[in-house]
């Protein structure tokens, strides 16, 4: 018997994507987002689950039963790049 569940996009900001998931049992979700293994972090109700590459391009992860309020993604390399750019800009402006 197939299990029915829903997943909905709640918010899509530059550095955070949030979903709401509801099902009676755990499921495997495939997101139409590019898989990137360096620096991206997903959180499900505050817990950091593993995510996998699906079909060579997309991101997928197992999600538990219940409701998942948000799944922010934090690109650490991008944050490092922004920090370096700001510091360099301040140094150049000071010269």
N, C-alpha and C positions, 0 to 999 in steps of 0.2 A: 504494500500500500504506500503510495507516494506521500511524502510529508510536504505540507504547504507552509511557506514562510514568505515574508516580505522584507525588502530592504529598500530604503528611500534615502535619497540625498537630502540632507537638511541644510548644509551650508558648504559653499565652495569659495574659499578665500585664497589669496596668493600662497599662504604657507600652512593653511589648515583646511582639511576636507572632513566633514562630519556626516555620518550616516545613522539612520535609525533602523535596527534590525529586530524582527519579531518572528519567533517560531517556537514550537513546543519542544523541539529537539535541536541538537547542534547541527550545523550545516557547513558546507564549504562554499564560500563566496568567491566569485571571480570578478574583479573590478576592471573596468575598461581604462586602466591607468598603466602607463609604462612601468615595467619592473626596473627598479634601480636599487642595487644592493649596498651602496655606500652612503650612509648617513640618514636614510629614511627610517623613521620610527612610526610604528602604528601602535595605538593603544585601544584596548577594548575594556571599557569600564575600569580604567586605571591600570590594567595589566597589559604588559607588552607581549603579544603573541608572535610566533614566527610567521613569516609570510614566504610564499614560494613564487617562483617564476612559472607561469602557466602559458602553454602554447608559444614558448620562446619569447614572448613580448609582454604579456599582461601580468598583473599581480593577483595572487589568490591567497586566502587564508581560511583556516577553520574558525568558525565563530560559534560560541556556546549558545545553548537554549536561553531564551529570555529576550530582554531588550537591551541593545547596545546604544548608548546615547551618543557617543562620538568616537571618532577614530582619527585623531589629528596626525598629520605626517610632518615631520620636522627635518628639513634638509640641512644637515649639519655642514656639509661642504659649502653650501650657498651662504650660510651664516658666517662661516670663516672668511669667505670671499668678501662679503659686505664689510666685515670688521677690518680686513686688510685695506680695502678701498678707502674707508673712512679715515683710518690712521694715515695712509699715504697722502690723501687729500689735505688733511690738516698739516702734515709736514711740508708739502709743496706750498700751501697757502702761507705758511709761516716764513718761508725763505724769501 
